[in-house]
C-alpha cells in the first residue's frame, strides 16, 4: 500500500492510499464531528454502454444497466444490505450518474461495522432471474416518475439535440423497454468488468481513525485478478444534432436549458480549466453580474436560474437553465453578453469578487462530512487533489479566465424548451 | 450545545448555540405569526423582499457583490407552515474571519448586514420600493405556478388543501396567486410593521464565538418598536377524526399517477409524549425496514416510493406514493392493511428496533449540520422547555412496543387524493 498525506492552510488534511490491487482510498479525519460518511464507488456509469474486457471483443449492453446493477447489488444470497444496516441504524443509499456508481452510508456510531457491511455487499454480487424481474417493476416506476419531471426532460432533450452518438444523451435509468432486456448474466458480466478494485475508490470523511480504516479495507478488499477495461470511443462529431428542441408539458411557465457544446481534444478537463470556466460563468451571469440584473429586471428569469460546467469522460458543455416566460430572449441575451465579453473583456472588480466568493465556497465545503466524501469521489474519477482548488484561487489570473471564452461557439449552442400545453 | 438564551424584547429571544465544528457562522431571524387567510401572502413575501435589497443596498446587484466580497456569504429566505403558524426565516452564513485571505472582518460585517436588511428596508413614505415589490411578486407567482410541475409536491399540497378545507392549516403556505397579485408596496410595508411588532421572534446564532454586541444591537433595535401586543406560540388545533373518508380525484397529463392519503392522529405535541408517534410513523413508512417499503415496494413491486411522514403539531400522518393508475387501489388497500398490522402490534422486534436505531442515528447527527441545528432550535424555541436532539433521542430509545400500538390506534383515514393520468382508465 502506498500512502500520501495532503495538508491545507485551513487546518484540514487527508490521506490517499493506493492498495496493491489498485483501489484508491481517500480518508479525511474530522474528529470534531459526530458522524461519518463513506462511499464505495466505481468508475462505471450510464455512459458505459459499449466496452471490452481484457482486450476482448467490444460488447454493447442495454441502456440503464449500470443503474439497474446499483439497485440489484443491495441484494445478497443471505438477505439485503438494507436489513444489515437496519441493525446498526446507519442511513444507506446509492446513486448512479453518467460516469460513476456510488454506494454510501452515513452514521453517528458503529462506523466500522457499517464499513464492513459496505465492503461486503459491494463485493458480493448475487443476481437471479427472479430478483431481476422484480426490480424491473420498481425501476419501471422510477423511470415513469422522471417522465413527469420537466427539469429532467428539458435536460435530456437538450443532450439529445447536442450529442449525436455519445451515451451522455441516454437516460441514466434507461427506458422501460431497454431494462426489459437485462438479465442476470449481463449483470454479472458488467460487474466483473467494472467492479474491479483497480477501477474503484473508497472515500471517507468524519469521526474516524485513518489507520484502523485502512487496515480494515486492506484486509477486506479482495484482489479480483487484473482487469483492463477497454472504453470504446463514442465517435462523436463536433457538430450538434439541432439547435432548438421543444416539448409540450403540463407546466404553466416554460422551462429551459440553453447549452454550448464544447469542442474537446482529450477525455477529461483539467482542474484549472474547470475552475476558470466556473469563474467565467459567474462573471457572465452570476448574481452580481450586470446580465443577471438585466434579466431579472426584465422579468425573464427567477430564482430557479442556474448554470453549470457539465463535463465528464469525452463530453463537456456549459448549461444555463431555469424558468422563463421567454426562453429565446434569455438565450439571445446570454449570447450577446458572451460576445461582448469576448470583445471587451470584463470588469476587474467583479472578477476579484467572484474569485473571493469561490474561495469562500471551497472553504465552506469542509462544513460537511458528506460534502468532503463526495468531493473525494470527484477527485477519484477526475484525478484531482482536493486542496488544489483552494490554492488555485490565489493564482488564477484575469487572462486565464478571459481565455476560456473560447469554449463558446454559437454554432454549437442548443436551446431546449418545455412549454405549456396550451398557450395562455 | 444551546449555551444561553437572551431576552431581546417581549416574546423575542436570542439563542447562542456554541459549536467548534464549522468553518462558518450562521445567524437566523425567525418570526412566528398565526396563519391568517388574508395576510399570509404578504408575510410570506417579506423575507424574500428583505433579503434582496435594503436601504443600504437598494440594488440587488450591489448586495450580491457585497456578499461575494464577504467570501460568498449566503443570505436565505423562507416561509413555512409550522402547525397553525407561519414561520418566516431570514438567515446569513459566512466563513469565519480566520479564513479570510487578507485578514478582513467577516462575521461582524455579515451580522450587521442581516440586521440592517431586517430593520432598514428599501422603503419610504410608508411603502416599499415599487419595483422591488413587483419583482418579488412576479417570482412568488412563478414559484406557485412552478409547483404544478413537481407532481409529488403538488399532489401532497392538494391532499392537505382537501383534508383541511375548514381548517386554517389548509391554506397554501405562501398564499394564492391572486393574493400575491393583490399585494401593494403600502400593504407590504404595513405587513413588515406588523411582523416586527406582533411576531414571536427567535434569533439563532450558531458559531464558535458569539459575535460581539449582536444581541445588544438587536435588543436596541427592538426597543424602538411597541411589542406589547406580540404573540406567543400556542398549541395548534388538532385534526379531528371523521367517520367516512373523503375521496378526491384529479386528472392530469402525466405518465405516473400519485396517491396521497391523509390520516388524523391523536398526539400530545410535548416531546416526551410524542416520541411513540415518531416511532410509529417510521415503522409504518420510514426507512427501508418499514412496512410500506418492504411490502408495497419490495414485495409487491408496485412503486418506487411509498412513504409515511407525521406532523405531530396537527396530529397528521401523510402517506404518498407514485403508482400506475391501474395499481392505485391495490396500493391503497395494502397501505391500509399495513396500518392495521401496526395497530395490531404485528410488527417484528427487528422492525421496531431498526426504526428506533435509525431515528436515534439521525438525531445524533443533527449537530453536524448548521441548518439542522437552526431548524431544531427554531421549532423548539416556541415551546417552554426546549429539549436537545440528544434528549429527544433518549425519549425515542425509551419507547416501548405498547406505546407504538397505542399511537397507531388513534390513526384514522381522513382523505384519499389521487392524481390520475388523463384518459388512462
Interface residues (C-beta under 8 A of the other chain):
Chain A: X10 X32 X33 X34 X35 X82 X83 X85 X86 X87 X88 X89 X90 X91 X92 X106 X107 X108 X109 X134 X135 X137 X138 X139 X141 X142 X144 X145 X147 X148 X149 X150 X151 X249 X250 X251 X252 X253 X255 X286 X287 X288 X289 X290 X292 X293 X296 X297 X299 X302 X303 X304 X323 X350 X353 X354 X356 X357 X358 X359 X360 X361 X363 X364 X366 X367 X368 X369 X394 X421
Chain B: X20 X21 X22 X23 X24 X59 X60 X61 X64 X65 X67 X68 X69 X70 X71 X72 X73 X93 X94 X95 X99 X101 X131 X135 X138 X139 X142 X143 X145 X146 X148 X149 X150 X151 X152 X252 X253 X254 X255 X256 X287 X288 X289 X297 X298 X301 X302 X303 X304 X305 X322 X323 X324 X350 X354 X357 X358 X360 X361 X362 X364 X365 X367 X368 X369 X370
